[in-house]
Amino acid sequence: MPVYEYEHTESSQCPLGDPFEWRQPMSAPRLTACPTCGRPVKRVVSLVAVSTPKTDSDLKSLGFTKLVRRDKGVYENVTATGGESRIWEVSKPETMPHLHKKIGD
């Protein structure tokens, strides 16, 4: 069952606090009144935790390609794998990363 966050719309000395969390099924309607004190409440958007890759090694293991500009028209592929060229020169298409091998339907 998910946990939803609510806050009182009027000042309240409710023991649940403000804001408060309430566990309820997804199919249940939103609360309009506090289950403890009966005062009006509204549901608020909670903060979520998002995990993103932090290192070049994390990106590489997830199949991403990271290019770092080294000069005009020259990029370093810091996540190069297998037979990929570490340096990509825009004027030399054969040095382009193998994106077709990493991108799928």
N, CA and C atoms as an extended XYZ file, in Angstrom:
315
Properties=species:S:1:pos:R:3:atomname:S:1:resname:S:1:resid:I:1 pbc="F F F"
N         0.839       -1.179        0.000 N   MET     1
C         0.000        0.000        0.000 CA  MET     1
C         0.887        1.245        0.000 C   MET     1
N         0.596        2.208       -0.864 N   PRO     2
C         1.407        3.421       -0.898 CA  PRO     2
C         1.128        4.343        0.292 C   PRO     2
N         2.105        5.196        0.548 N   VAL     3
C         1.981        6.192        1.607 CA  VAL     3
C         1.796        7.551        0.934 C   VAL     3
N         0.740        8.262        1.313 N   TYR     4
C         0.457        9.587        0.761 CA  TYR     4
C         0.727       10.641        1.824 C   TYR     4
N         1.073       11.832        1.359 N   GLU     5
C         1.355       12.930        2.282 CA  GLU     5
C         0.217       13.947        2.195 C   GLU     5
N        -0.298       14.329        3.342 N   TYR     6
C        -1.384       15.306        3.435 CA  TYR     6
C        -0.956       16.433        4.355 C   TYR     6
N        -1.613       17.587        4.185 N   GLU     7
C        -1.414       18.678        5.138 CA  GLU     7
C        -2.760       19.324        5.421 C   GLU     7
N        -2.877       19.857        6.633 N   HIS     8
C        -4.115       20.521        7.046 CA  HIS     8
C        -4.241       21.848        6.305 C   HIS     8
N        -5.450       22.170        5.873 N   THR     9
C        -5.664       23.450        5.186 CA  THR     9
C        -5.935       24.574        6.177 C   THR     9
N        -6.281       24.210        7.398 N   GLU    10
C        -6.468       25.178        8.478 CA  GLU    10
C        -5.446       24.858        9.558 C   GLU    10
N        -5.119       25.840       10.385 N   SER    11
C        -4.177       25.568       11.467 CA  SER    11
C        -4.792       24.540       12.417 C   SER    11
N        -3.958       23.642       12.864 N   SER    12
C        -4.460       22.547       13.687 CA  SER    12
C        -3.367       22.081       14.633 C   SER    12
N        -3.771       21.636       15.781 N   GLN    13
C        -2.853       21.054       16.759 CA  GLN    13
C        -3.004       19.535       16.733 C   GLN    13
N        -3.173       18.986       15.565 N   CYS    14
C        -3.419       17.556       15.388 CA  CYS    14
C        -2.193       16.751       15.814 C   CYS    14
N        -2.385       15.636       16.500 N   PRO    15
C        -1.261       14.789       16.908 CA  PRO    15
C        -0.518       14.152       15.725 C   PRO    15
N        -1.164       14.098       14.552 N   LEU    16
C        -0.475       13.534       13.381 CA  LEU    16
C         0.603       14.470       12.858 C   LEU    16
N         0.499       15.739       13.165 N   GLY    17
C         1.472       16.721       12.690 CA  GLY    17
C         1.042       17.328       11.372 C   GLY    17
N         1.864       18.210       10.840 N   ASP    18
C         1.549       18.861        9.579 CA  ASP    18
C         2.845       19.110        8.824 C   ASP    18
N         3.116       18.491        7.736 N   PRO    19
C         2.289       17.499        7.059 CA  PRO    19
C         2.357       16.136        7.766 C   PRO    19
N         1.470       15.246        7.347 N   PHE    20
C         1.477       13.891        7.902 CA  PHE    20
C         1.353       12.873        6.773 C   PHE    20
N         1.817       11.664        7.035 N   GLU    21
C         1.744       10.584        6.046 CA  GLU    21
C         0.601        9.661        6.392 C   GLU    21
N        -0.073        9.144        5.343 N   TRP    22
C        -1.204        8.256        5.568 CA  TRP    22
C        -1.137        7.112        4.555 C   TRP    22
N        -1.157        5.895        5.054 N   ARG    23
C        -1.094        4.711        4.197 CA  ARG    23
C        -2.513        4.325        3.798 C   ARG    23
N        -2.744        4.221        2.466 N   GLN    24
C        -4.062        3.844        1.985 CA  GLN    24
C        -3.929        3.202        0.606 C   GLN    24
N        -4.883        2.348        0.228 N   PRO    25
C        -4.819        1.722       -1.098 CA  PRO    25
C        -4.926        2.765       -2.208 C   PRO    25
N        -4.347        2.446       -3.373 N   MET    26
C        -4.411        3.371       -4.507 CA  MET    26
C        -5.853        3.579       -4.955 C   MET    26
N        -6.692        2.587       -4.749 N   SER    27
C        -8.089        2.680       -5.183 CA  SER    27
C        -8.945        3.529       -4.237 C   SER    27
N        -8.425        3.829       -3.049 N   ALA    28
C        -9.192        4.621       -2.075 CA  ALA    28
C        -9.230        6.087       -2.496 C   ALA    28
N       -10.335        6.778       -2.252 N   PRO    29
C       -10.397        8.201       -2.593 CA  PRO    29
C        -9.469        9.013       -1.681 C   PRO    29
N        -9.094       10.182       -2.153 N   ARG    30
C        -8.255       11.075       -1.341 CA  ARG    30
C        -8.979       11.429       -0.049 C   ARG    30
N        -8.192       11.638        0.994 N   LEU    31
C        -8.791       12.119        2.235 CA  LEU    31
C        -9.201       13.574        2.049 C   LEU    31
N       -10.332       13.943        2.590 N   THR    32
C       -10.743       15.351        2.581 CA  THR    32
C       -10.738       15.901        3.996 C   THR    32
N       -10.762       14.982        4.961 N   ALA    33
C       -10.719       15.370        6.375 CA  ALA    33
C        -9.688       14.503        7.079 C   ALA    33
N        -9.033       15.078        8.059 N   CYS    34
C        -8.032       14.360        8.842 CA  CYS    34
C        -8.698       13.212        9.605 C   CYS    34
N        -8.135       12.010        9.538 N   PRO    35
C        -8.735       10.878       10.242 CA  PRO    35
C        -8.663       11.009       11.768 C   PRO    35
N        -7.797       11.888       12.274 N   THR    36
C        -7.665       12.047       13.721 CA  THR    36
C        -8.472       13.216       14.259 C   THR    36
N        -8.282       14.418       13.670 N   CYS    37
C        -8.939       15.600       14.221 CA  CYS    37
C       -10.183       16.030       13.428 C   CYS    37
N       -10.372       15.516       12.211 N   GLY    38
C       -11.550       15.836       11.418 CA  GLY    38
C       -11.472       17.141       10.635 C   GLY    38
N       -10.372       17.883       10.754 N   ARG    39
C       -10.235       19.149       10.012 CA  ARG    39
C        -9.913       18.865        8.543 C   ARG    39
N       -10.210       19.825        7.646 N   PRO    40
C        -9.955       19.617        6.215 CA  PRO    40
C        -8.464       19.441        5.912 C   PRO    40
N        -8.176       18.559        4.964 N   VAL    41
C        -6.796       18.318        4.535 CA  VAL    41
C        -6.727       18.283        3.012 C   VAL    41
N        -5.508       18.466        2.483 N   LYS    42
C        -5.281       18.306        1.047 CA  LYS    42
C        -4.037       17.444        0.861 C   LYS    42
N        -4.044       16.672       -0.229 N   ARG    43
C        -2.893       15.815       -0.518 CA  ARG    43
C        -1.844       16.660       -1.215 C   ARG    43
N        -0.593       16.470       -0.841 N   VAL    44
C         0.509       17.234       -1.423 CA  VAL    44
C         1.457       16.288       -2.143 C   VAL    44
N         2.220       16.839       -3.064 N   VAL    45
C         3.207       16.060       -3.803 CA  VAL    45
C         4.422       15.864       -2.909 C   VAL    45
N         4.807       14.620       -2.724 N   SER    46
C         5.951       14.296       -1.876 CA  SER    46
C         7.243       14.328       -2.677 C   SER    46
N         8.344       14.487       -1.987 N   LEU    47
C         9.654       14.390       -2.630 CA  LEU    47
C         9.909       12.929       -2.975 C   LEU    47
N        10.576       12.713       -4.080 N   VAL    48
C        10.911       11.352       -4.484 CA  VAL    48
C        12.419       11.215       -4.592 C   VAL    48
N        12.900       10.015       -4.409 N   ALA    49
C        14.325        9.744       -4.549 CA  ALA    49
C        14.573        9.202       -5.952 C   ALA    49
N        15.503        9.826       -6.658 N   VAL    50
C        15.857        9.378       -7.997 CA  VAL    50
C        17.333        9.029       -7.983 C   VAL    50
N        17.634        7.834       -8.413 N   SER    51
C        19.020        7.387       -8.450 CA  SER    51
C        19.574        7.580       -9.856 C   SER    51
N        20.641        8.354       -9.961 N   THR    52
C        21.271        8.577      -11.260 CA  THR    52
C        22.707        8.078      -11.204 C   THR    52
N        23.233        7.621      -12.342 N   PRO    53
C        24.627        7.169      -12.349 CA  PRO    53
C        25.557        8.322      -11.994 C   PRO    53
N        26.558        8.046      -11.190 N   LYS    54
C        27.458        9.100      -10.717 CA  LYS    54
C        28.799        9.101      -11.455 C   LYS    54
N        29.270        7.932      -11.867 N   THR    55
C        30.612        7.853      -12.439 CA  THR    55
C        30.554        7.401      -13.894 C   THR    55
N        31.672        7.594      -14.597 N   ASP    56
C        31.772        7.122      -15.976 CA  ASP    56
C        31.599        5.610      -16.031 C   ASP    56
N        32.111        4.929      -15.039 N   SER    57
C        31.997        3.470      -14.977 CA  SER    57
C        30.534        3.042      -14.832 C   SER    57
N        29.743        3.784      -14.025 N   ASP    58
C        28.306        3.496      -13.886 CA  ASP    58
C        27.608        3.679      -15.233 C   ASP    58
N        27.922        4.778      -15.919 N   LEU    59
C        27.320        5.043      -17.226 CA  LEU    59
C        27.661        3.930      -18.215 C   LEU    59
N        28.926        3.529      -18.206 N   LYS    60
C        29.392        2.489      -19.127 CA  LYS    60
C        28.664        1.174      -18.871 C   LYS    60
N        28.513        0.798      -17.597 N   SER    61
C        27.862       -0.473      -17.269 CA  SER    61
C        26.373       -0.457      -17.609 C   SER    61
N        25.756        0.731      -17.658 N   LEU    62
C        24.347        0.848      -18.010 CA  LEU    62
C        24.132        1.006      -19.526 C   LEU    62
N        25.242        1.051      -20.291 N   GLY    63
C        25.138        1.126      -21.740 CA  GLY    63
C        25.086        2.529      -22.310 C   GLY    63
N        25.403        3.529      -21.497 N   PHE    64
C        25.401        4.910      -21.983 CA  PHE    64
C        26.740        5.249      -22.619 C   PHE    64
N        26.728        6.266      -23.478 N   THR    65
C        27.951        6.787      -24.072 CA  THR    65
C        28.118        8.221      -23.598 C   THR    65
N        29.293        8.530      -23.064 N   LYS    66
C        29.574        9.886      -22.605 CA  LYS    66
C        30.743       10.432      -23.413 C   LYS    66
N        30.491       11.548      -24.080 N   LEU    67
C        31.521       12.208      -24.875 CA  LEU    67
C        31.920       13.504      -24.189 C   LEU    67
N        33.234       13.718      -24.080 N   VAL    68
C        33.762       14.933      -23.462 CA  VAL    68
C        34.537       15.700      -24.536 C   VAL    68
N        34.172       16.949      -24.725 N   ARG    69
C        34.838       17.755      -25.753 CA  ARG    69
C        36.277       18.041      -25.348 C   ARG    69
N        37.203       17.734      -26.259 N   ARG    70
C        38.626       17.973      -26.002 CA  ARG    70
C        39.179       19.110      -26.860 C   ARG    70
N        38.592       19.307      -28.056 N   ASP    71
C        39.026       20.352      -28.972 CA  ASP    71
C        37.880       20.578      -29.950 C   ASP    71
N        38.015       21.560      -30.825 N   LYS    72
C        36.956       21.809      -31.802 CA  LYS    72
C        36.826       20.594      -32.725 C   LYS    72
N        35.672       19.932      -32.659 N   GLY    73
C        35.431       18.760      -33.500 CA  GLY    73
C        36.075       17.484      -33.002 C   GLY    73
N        36.655       17.506      -31.797 N   VAL    74
C        37.308       16.317      -31.239 CA  VAL    74
C        36.714       16.034      -29.865 C   VAL    74
N        36.228       14.788      -29.689 N   TYR    75
C        35.612       14.373      -28.433 CA  TYR    75
C        36.262       13.093      -27.930 C   TYR    75
N        36.330       12.959      -26.615 N   GLU    76
C        36.835       11.725      -26.022 CA  GLU    76
C        35.645       10.909      -25.542 C   GLU    76
N        35.582        9.655      -25.957 N   ASN    77
C        34.537        8.730      -25.521 CA  ASN    77
C        35.045        8.079      -24.229 C   ASN    77
N        34.644        8.623      -23.084 N   VAL    78
C        35.149        8.122      -21.798 CA  VAL    78
C        34.472        6.819      -21.385 C   VAL    78
N        33.490        6.369      -22.160 N   THR    79
C        32.802        5.111      -21.870 CA  THR    79
C        32.996        4.101      -23.004 C   THR    79
N        34.094        4.241      -23.757 N   ALA    80
C        34.345        3.366      -24.910 CA  ALA    80
C        34.400        1.902      -24.474 C   ALA    80
N        33.792        1.044      -25.296 N   THR    81
C        33.807       -0.388      -25.029 CA  THR    81
C        34.284       -1.131      -26.278 C   THR    81
N        34.812       -2.322      -26.074 N   GLY    82
C        35.208       -3.183      -27.192 CA  GLY    82
C        36.087       -2.487      -28.191 C   GLY    82
N        35.667       -2.507      -29.453 N   GLY    83
C        36.467       -1.940      -30.530 CA  GLY    83
C        36.210       -0.475      -30.799 C   GLY    83
N        35.491        0.205      -29.913 N   GLU    84
C        35.215        1.629      -30.125 CA  GLU    84
C        36.481        2.460      -29.980 C   GLU    84
N        36.559        3.499      -30.784 N   SER    85
C        37.673        4.432      -30.698 CA  SER    85
C        37.487        5.311      -29.466 C   SER    85
N        38.560        5.557      -28.743 N   ARG    86
C        38.499        6.413      -27.560 CA  ARG    86
C        38.319        7.886      -27.963 C   ARG    86
N        38.862        8.250      -29.138 N   ILE    87
C        38.768        9.626      -29.626 CA  ILE    87
C        37.836        9.646      -30.828 C   ILE    87
N        36.876       10.569      -30.820 N   TRP    88
C        35.962       10.740      -31.949 CA  TRP    88
C        36.247       12.075      -32.597 C   TRP    88
N        36.630       12.015      -33.847 N   GLU    89
C        36.833       13.229      -34.638 CA  GLU    89
C        35.646       13.353      -35.577 C   GLU    89
N        34.971       14.462      -35.516 N   VAL    90
C        33.762       14.673      -36.295 CA  VAL    90
C        34.031       14.490      -37.788 C   VAL    90
N        35.203       14.872      -38.247 N   SER    91
C        35.544       14.761      -39.674 CA  SER    91
C        35.839       13.316      -40.091 C   SER    91
N        35.951       12.375      -39.138 N   LYS    92
C        36.238       10.968      -39.440 CA  LYS    92
C        35.101       10.093      -38.911 C   LYS    92
N        34.102        9.784      -39.748 N   PRO    93
C        32.938        9.013      -39.303 CA  PRO    93
C        33.289        7.639      -38.739 C   PRO    93
N        34.405        7.054      -39.166 N   GLU    94
C        34.786        5.722      -38.657 CA  GLU    94
C        35.156        5.728      -37.180 C   GLU    94
N        35.396        6.920      -36.615 N   THR    95
C        35.736        7.005      -35.187 CA  THR    95
C        34.510        7.255      -34.310 C   THR    95
N        33.332        7.387      -34.937 N   MET    96
C        32.096        7.638      -34.178 CA  MET    96
C        31.763        6.434      -33.299 C   MET    96
N        31.254        6.668      -32.075 N   PRO    97
C        30.880        5.557      -31.194 CA  PRO    97
C        29.837        4.652      -31.844 C   PRO    97
N        29.827        3.384      -31.481 N   HIS    98
C        28.909        2.390      -32.041 CA  HIS    98
C        27.540        2.491      -31.373 C   HIS    98
N        26.838        3.586      -31.611 N   LEU    99
C        25.543        3.797      -30.970 CA  LEU    99
C        24.504        2.773      -31.424 C   LEU    99
N        24.593        2.327      -32.681 N   HIS   100
C        23.631        1.348      -33.188 CA  HIS   100
C        23.706        0.023      -32.422 C   HIS   100
N        24.838       -0.270      -31.799 N   LYS   101
C        24.971       -1.497      -31.012 CA  LYS   101
C        24.388       -1.328      -29.615 C   LYS   101
N        24.249       -0.092      -29.164 N   LYS   102
C        23.759        0.175      -27.806 CA  LYS   102
C        22.278        0.525      -27.775 C   LYS   102
N        21.758        1.039      -28.894 N   ILE   103
C        20.352        1.469      -28.940 CA  ILE   103
C        19.521        0.372      -29.583 C   ILE   103
N        18.475       -0.021      -28.915 N   GLY   104
C        17.597       -1.050      -29.450 CA  GLY   104
C        16.147       -0.639      -29.323 C   GLY   104
N        15.274       -1.425      -29.909 N   ASP   105
C        13.841       -1.140      -29.826 CA  ASP   105
C        13.273       -1.570      -28.493 C   ASP   105
